[in-house]
Amino acid sequence: MKTRELAEHHAVLGFTPQAAVRWLSPRSLARTALKVMAATVFADFGDKRELEGSFPSDPLRLDKLPVPGQPAQPVVSSRGLPRPGELEGHAPVTPTELWLDFTADLGDGFDATYTMASLLAEESLTVEGHRLPRGKVLVLGGDEVYPVASPAAYEDRMAGPYRMALPARSLRPDEQPIMLALPGNHDWYDGLTSFIRMFTRQRSIGGWRTIQTRSYFAVRLTGQSPGNGRTGTPGWWLVGLDSQLGQYIDEPQLDYFYRNVTLLLQPGDAIILCVAAPFWVKGSKEFSQVNFFEQDYLRRRFDPHTQLFEDTGASVRLWLTGDLHHYSRYSQPSQPGQQPQAAPSPGSTHLITCGLGGAYLSETHWLPKDITLPAHAAAPGATSSNHKKPTDKARHITRMPTTFPGQSDSRLLGPQLANPFSQYWLPVRNPGIGVSLGVVHVIAALTLWTVFSAFRGEPFVDSLRSVRTGNTLLLLGALILAMPVLLALLAIIARVLGLATAGLVVFMRGLLYQLSALAVSAAVVILVPWPDGWPGVVVLLLALALVYLGGWALGSEAFALFILATPTGEVSSWKMSGQAIEDHKGFLRMHLGSDGDLTVYPLMVDTVCRDWRLAKNDDGARLVPEAGLPAMRLLEEPITIARKGTTP
């Protein structure tokens, strides 16, 4: 069965499988635009993270899970900022080794999402000789639903497929893995309401247990923190930061991390930091907030009693994110001045983007090769010996050779949108866009021709029959040929005035592309030798039909070319979202070894399952792929990251 047939079985499945989002269909464009505008206003005047300050904030523990369906932790009763080492309670028992999974950008079409969920749910995977057990912790790195968040969208596009992939009854309570989720921009489009209800109520999603109490999280994975006179053991932390559409980090969130992470960090601790977007490639302005968090809450801490900063001795060893639907890895050399290698030393810091969880594929060829980030600098009053000589040397990170899609393949993906012989051609991939453009062209043609006929003082059809003159055709030809000149002139004026990315300029460019397509359709209509004996209404309907077909085909092609010719901005991103490529998906499987090292296995499949059959067993109704799950492969060789790096 295909996805459209599966919807008929929604009563048995418990959810309605959805096709991949067609981002450039008029309905999707309008709905997403309204939600984005509403979310932008909300971000400026309201922040639901502030309300989360009243939610439980006790530390999450892997060794003490809540009873299924019950709150994970008691409500916080203490107030004020304790000093390091003053925290009460027993030290959590953490394992010496652990498997983790990371995926992001997942809640799109059923085929891709359920294929990935099924692979994540497998008890173990054997990939190129490596046996990789299922992760004890599954991290969802953002954008758990598309196109916009709502209870129905979460259920149909994310929770339903994941619940079916790993039924709770198939596992013993001690076998159930944990699911931690970070909100992305699409999760924020309803103000985070649906996300909070889905992930912070400690309910299970199939066999995965949700234990977080807020839209951000922190959990010690290995090692033990010091306190109550005991000596700590350095290990690994997992931290997820909610940056809410690029806004400032809220005070309740900072207070949560200060209590549950900053105070407990010790020399030798390593941190996996999950953020909602690859801010390192989006510019220093976007990176400033996560950089502030890394500097003042992870690398050092403020002691309210001494009013000074002190070094924690911990470091972020791995940055993880999604948002961009591709795979890329940046590396910071383990020694200043050292040139990054394809297989860098375990002491290097890595920044990985892996947004292959289910959403459309994105390009990679635009990614910068080298990026400069702010340096680690000591704040005034820092007491650490490591900060006696603050340095102003910036951090330099370099993109590693392996990306997916590859650099050369990536350049070939975008033009598919304007290729009429490709399955990813704009009007084929986005039902409704051709119909809408056809209607718009008909309305525009009727309006312009009515004005033209009135100016000539002739009836509508008579003017159509009599206008087949050299001058008229010459005018239309000149209009078509003048479009490149007009577009170039508009680009020059916009650049001089600093308005190259202004909405009005982008709209005018799109309008010129559509006018050129309409001019071609008009020329065809005028060139047709309409017989004098045909009734006027027949001629009119046939002429409008030609204009409509021209709008459907030529208007769609003009729109696709307009998108491809737009170098940056939201419109530029449509070249890939408009294609909605469902294949080529993957995730990260990570192993924390007993030696303290972290090994990252970047995994992917080249095709997702599209044919399903309904099977029933003790776990209830399940969908299984007709040809079995696709084979996974390594995107690149496993990446080893030492717990204690050597980067300053």
N, C-alpha and C positions, 0 to 999 in steps of 0.2 A: 504494500500500500504506500501511496505517496502522502505527503503532508496534508494535502487538501482532503484526502479520503479519511485520514485519521481523525479529523474534526468530527466526523459522524459518530465516533465512539467516545465522545467526551464524557458521557455518563458513566461508562465503565472505567475509563482512565482516571477520572477525577479532575481533569483539566482539559483545555482545548489546545492542542498543538497548533502553533502559529508558523506561517511562512516567514521567511526573512523579510525584514523591513525594506520597503521600496522607498528610499529616502527622497527621491525627486518626484514622486507622485504628488499631485496637487494637494491631496488630503494630508499626506505626511508633512509636506512643507508647511502648510498652514497651521497644523496642529503643533508641530515642533516650534515654529516661530512664536506662537502665542505662549507656549510654555516657557520658552527661553526668555521672552520679555518679562513674563511674570516672575520667573526665578531671579532675573537681574534686579528687579525692583525689590523683591524679598531680600536679596543679599545686601542691598543698600540700607534697608529700613528694618529688617528683622533678621535674627540669627537664632535658629532653633538650638544650636549648640549651647547657647546661654541657658536654655531650659534644662539641658542635660546635667547641669550642676547639681540638680536635686536627685539625680539618679544614683543608685549604688556605685561606689567608687573603690571598693576594696580590691586588692590585687587578684588577678585571675591565676589559678593554679592548675597545672596539669595533673597533679596527684590527688586532687580533692574536687571532683566534679559534682555538680548538684544532682539531686534526684531528677530524673527526666520530667520536664514540664514544670519544674519549680525554679524559683530565683537562684541564680548562681552564688550570690554572696549576700550577707546581711547588709542592711543599710548602714552607711557610715555614721558613727556617732561622735567621733573625735573631731575637734576643730583646732585651728592653729597650725603652724608649720613646725614640726619636730626637727630636731637636729639629726644628722646622720648617726646611726647606731642606736637611736632611741625608740625605734619602732618595736612594738610588742608582738607576740605571737610566735608560733613555731616555724622553724625554717622549712620551706617546702622541700619535699623529696623530688628531685629531678633526675631524669634518666641520664645515663652516660652516653647513650646514642639515641638518635631519633630520626625518623623520616618525615619530611614535610613536602607539601605540594603548593604551588602558586599558579593561579590562573586569573585572568582579568578580561573584561569586556566580553561577557558571556551570554547574557540574556537576550539573544536576537532570535534567529530562526530555529525551529525545532531540530532540523537535521544536524546542524553544526553543534548546537548546544548539547543535545542529547548524546551525540557521538563523543564529545569531550567528557561529559559527565560519566558515561559508561566506562571510558578508559580510566578516568580517575577512580572509579569505584572498583576496578579489578583488584583482586587481592594482591596480585603482583604482576609486573610486566617484565618480559625479557626482551631487551633491546640491544642488539649487536653484542651479545655475550654478557651483558650486564643484567643481573636480576635486581629489579627495583620494586620493593614492597610498597603497598599503598601507604600514603602519608598518614601519620597519626594526627597531623594538623593540616587542614586545607585552608589556605588564605585566598580569599577573593579580593583582588586588588582594585576593584572599582568598576562602575558601570555594570551592575548586575542585571539591568533591564534596559530595553530599548523599545520605542524611541524616547518615551517619557515614562517616569515612574507613576504607578497606580497600583492598587491592590490586585486588580485583575491582571495587569501586565506582569507583575511579579509571579503570580500563581501560574499563568499560562506559559510564560517564557523562561522562568528560572526555577522556581520551587517545584513545580510539577515534574519537569524532566529530571531534576536532581533527586527528588523523592523516589521516582521510579527506577533510576539507575542504581540506587543503593537502598533497598527496602530495609526498614528498621528491624523487621522480624528475622532478617537473614543474619543478624549479628547478635552476639552476647553483649550485655551492657559494657563489659570491660574491653570489648573490641571496637566499640563505636568511636570513630574519629571525630575530631573537633573541627568546627567550621568558624572561621573568623572573617568578617567582611569589612571592607573599607568603602565608603561611598565615593562615587565619581560624579562628574557633572550631571549625567543623566539621572542619577539617584536623587540629586538635589532639585530636579525640576518640579517636584511637588512639595518643596520645602523640607524634604527628608522625612515626611510623615510616614510614608509606606515603608521606607528602609528601617526606621525605628521599630515599627510594629513587626517587621519580618525577622530582624536579627538581634534585637536586644531584649526579647522576652524569654530567653532560655528555652525555646521550643526546639524540637528536632525537625530537621528537613530530611526525611528519610532516615538513613542511618547516621547522618552527620548531626552532631550536637552543637547547638549554638549556645555559647556561654557568656558572650560579652554583654555588657550592660549599657554601653554607649556607642556612638558612631566611630569611636577610636578604641584602641586596645593596647595592652602591653602585657607580656607574659614572659617569665624566665623559662627558657627551654632546657638549659643544662646549668650545672653549677649551683651554688648556694650563696645567698647574700649574707653579709655579716649582721649581727644584731644581738642584743641581750648578752653581750660578753663572748659570743661565739665568733670564731674565725670563719670568714667566708671562703668559698671556692669559686674562682672565676669560671665563667661559662658564656653561653650565648643567650641573647635576648631577642625577642620579636616585638617590634613596635610599629603600630599603624597610626598614621597622623591624618586627621580630617582637616583639609585645607579649604573647604567650602567655597568652591568657585573662585579660588585665588584670594580670598579675604584674609585679614589678619587672624592669627590663631587666638581663639577666645580664652578668657581667663579661666573658666572652669576646666578646660582641656589642659591648660598649662599646669593648673593646680593638681589635676589628676596625675599627670606624668611626673611632677615634682615628688609627689608622695609615693608613687608606685614604681618609679624607675630611678629618677635622679638621686634620691637619697640612698638607694640600695646599690648603686653602681660602685664597682671597686676596680682597682688596677688589674688589667688583663681581661676584663669583660669585653665581649664583642657583640655588636648590635646589627641585626637585620632591620633596616628601616624601610617601611612600605609607605609610599606616598601616592597621591591620586593621579599624578601626571609627571612626565619626565621634565621637570622644571629646568634641568641642566641644559636641555637643548632649546628651551623656550625663551631664554634670556635671563640676564642677571636680576631684573626686576622681579620676575616670577620666582627666582631661586632664593630671593632675600629672606622670605619667611621660613623656609625649611632650613636655610643656612643659620638663621638666628636660633632655631630650635636645636639644631645639632651643636652649635657652639655653647649656648647657655644652659642647656638642659641635659646634654649627653656627654660632652667633653669636659665640662666643668659645671659646678653648682654653686649657688649663692647660699652662704651661711647667714641666716637672719640675725644671729647673735653677734658674730664678728663683723658683719657688714662687708665681708670680703668674698671673692670667688676663690674656689679651690679646685684643683684638677681632680677629676674622677678617675683618671687612668683608663677609662673605657674609650672605645672608638667604634665608629660605624664602619663595618667591614663590607657590607653589601647593601646597596640601594635597590629596591624593587618597585616597579610600577607597570601600569598598563596605559590606558588612554589612547595611545597610538597603536593601531592594530597591526603591529609587525614585531619582529624580534631584532634587537640591536643590543650591543654591549660596549660600554666605555670602560676604560681602565685607567687608574691612576698609578703610576709606577711606584714600586715599593721603596725606591731611593730617589731623592730629588735629583733631577737632571738625567735620570736613566730613561732610555728610549723604550716605550712599551713594545712588547713582543706579542705575537699571536697566542703564545702560551706563556703568559707572564708568571712571575714567581708567586708562590702562595701568599707572600706578604702584600701583594697589590690590593687596592680597593677597587671594587667593581660596581658599576651602575648599569643595571639590566632593565630593558623594556621588553615585556612579553605580553602583548595584548592580543593573543591569538585564541582566546577562549570561546569564540563563537561569532563575533561580529565581523563585518566586511573587512577584507584585506586592505592594508594601507601601503603606501610607497615608502622606500627607504633612501632613494638616491639623493634626496635633498639634505640628508643629515650631515651636519658639519663634521669634518675629519678631526679637528682639534677644537677643544673648548677650554676657556680659561674661567675658573671659578675663584671666588674670594678666598683669601688665605685664612688659615687657622690663626687667629690672633688673640692674645691675652687681653682681657678687660682690665681697666685700671684697678689696682688693688689685688690682683691675682697673687696667690701665695705659692702656687706650684713651682717647683724648681724647673719643671719643663717649660715654664712660661717666663723665665727670667729674661730671656732675650727674644722678645716678640719679633716675628718676621713679617715683612710686608710682601714676601714672595707669594705670588698667586699659585693656585693649584692648577695644574695642566692635566687634562684628561684627553684620551685619544680613543677614537672609535676603532674597535677591533675589526678585522677583515670580514668575519662572518656576520652577515645580516640575512634576514628573510623578510621579503624577497631579496635576492641578490641585487647588487647595484645595476648590472646590465639588464636583468629581467624587470626590475622595477621601472626602468625608463620606458619599457614597452607596454606597461599595464594601462596607463592613463589614456593613450590614444584609442584603446578599444571602445571607449564611450562614443566615439564619432565614427566608428567603423560599421557601416550598414550590414556587413557580412559576418559580424561578430555576434555571439549570443549575448554580449554585454552592451549592445547598442542601446543608446538612451531610451527611445520609445518602447523597445522590446522589454528592457529590464525594468522600466517604470511605467506600468500600465496607467493610463490617464493623462500622462504628460502630452502625448501626441494628440489625443482627443481635445484637451484643453487648448493647446496651441492652434489646432484647426479651427475651433470655435472663435478664438480671439482673432485669427486672420480673417475669418468670414465677417465678423463684426466690423473690423477695421476697413476691409474692402468695401462693404456696404456703405459705411460712413463716408469714406473718401470719394467713392464713385457717385454717391448722391450729391455731394457738394460739387463735384466736377460736372455732372449732368445739369445741375441747376445753373452753373456758371455758363454753360453752353446754350441753355434754354431748350434742351431736348429731353424727351422721355428717357428713362433709365436704359432700356434695351436698345432704343434707337441710337443713343450715343455710343453704346458698345459696338454696334454694327458699323458706325460711321467713323470711329476713331482709329481704325486700322490705317494709319498714315505713317510716313517715314519720320515725321517730327515726333510723334508720340513714342514710337519705338526707340527713336534716338534718345529721347528723354529718359525712358526706362533703362536703356543700356548705360547711359551716363550715370544714372543713379546707382546702378549695381556696381559699375567700375569705380565710382567715387567713394564707395564704402571704405576701402582700405585707406584712402587719403583722409577721409573724415575721422576714422579711428586713430590714425597716426597723429592728426592735428589735435584731437581730444586728449591723447596721451601726453603730448608735449605741453599743452596748456595746463593740464592737471599736475604734471610734474613741476612746472615753473611755479605754480601756485601752492604746491605742497598738498594737493588734494588727490593724489594718485589712488588712494584707497578709500576715498570718501564715498558714501553710499550713493549720492547723486551721480557721481562720475561712473560708478559701476553700473548703475541703472541705465545711464545714457549709452554706455557701450553695448549693453544687452539689447537696448532698443534699436540701435543701428544694425546689429546683426539680424534682428527680426524684420526690419524694414527691407533689408537686402533680400531676404527670403520671400517677402511679400511682393517685391518688385519682380522677381523671377516668375512667381505664380501669375501676376497681372500680365506679364508679357506673353505667357502661354495662352491665357484667356483671350487676349487681344488678337493673337496670331491665328486662333482657330477660325476657319471660314464658316461662320454661322449662316446656315441657309435662310434666305428671306422668307420662305414659306413656313418656317417653324414658328409656333406660337411664342409670344414674348415670355410667358411664364416658364415654358420649357427651357428657353435659352437662359433665362435668369437662374433657374435651378441647376442647370448643368454648369453654368459659369461658377456658381457658388460651390458646387461639388468639387470642381477643379481647384478652387481656392482652398477649400477645406483639406483636400488631399495634399496640396502644397504646404499648408500649415502643418499637417501631421508629419510629413516626411522632411520637407525643406526647413520648416520652422524648428523641428526637433534637431536636425543636423546643425542648424545655425546656433541653437542653444548649446549643443555639445561643443561646438567650436569656440563659442564664447567662454565656456567653462575652461577649456584647455588653454585658451589664450590669456586667462587671468592668472598672473604669476603667484599672488599671495592672497591671504584672507580666507574668509568663509567660503566664497564661491569656488576658490581653487580646490578646496577639500572635496567638492562635489564630484570631481572626476573619478574618485574611488568609491565614495559612498553611493554614487549613482549606479555603479556596477554591481554592488552587493555581492562580491565574490565570496562564496561560502566555503570553498575548499581551502586547504593549507592552514590547518589549525594546530595548536599545540599548547603545552604548558611546561612548567619547570618542576622537576622532582629533585629534592635536595636531601642529602644525608649528613647528619651530624655524627661523626665518628667518635669512637672512644678516645682517639688521640687528640680530640679537640678541633680537628679540621672540618670544614664544611665543603662538601662536594656538590656541585650543581650540574644536573643533567638536563640540558634543553631538549625537549622532545617534541616531535610534530608528526602529523599525518599529511599526506599529499591530497587525499580525497576524503570526504566525509560520507557517511551512509545516507542513502536516499530512499531505499526500499525497506519496508518494515512489515513484520507480521505480528499479530496479536497472539500472545501465549499466556496461558494461565497455569499457575502452580500454587504452592502453599503461601507464597507471598502476594497472591492476587494477580490481577491482569498486568502484563508487562509487554512492552514492545521490544522485539529483538530484531537485529538486522538480518535480512534474508541471506546475505553472503558473509555474515560474521563481521566482527569489528576490524577495521583496517589496521595494517601493521604500522607500528611507530618506528621512527628512526631518530638518530641523534642529529641535531642541527650542527653541532660542533662537538669536539672532544670535551669530556667532562672537565669542569673548571674547579680547581682546588683553591680554597681560601683558608688561610691559617687564622686561628682565633686571634692571635696577637700579631698585628701587622707592624710594619716598620715605617709607614708613612707618618711624617710629623703632623 
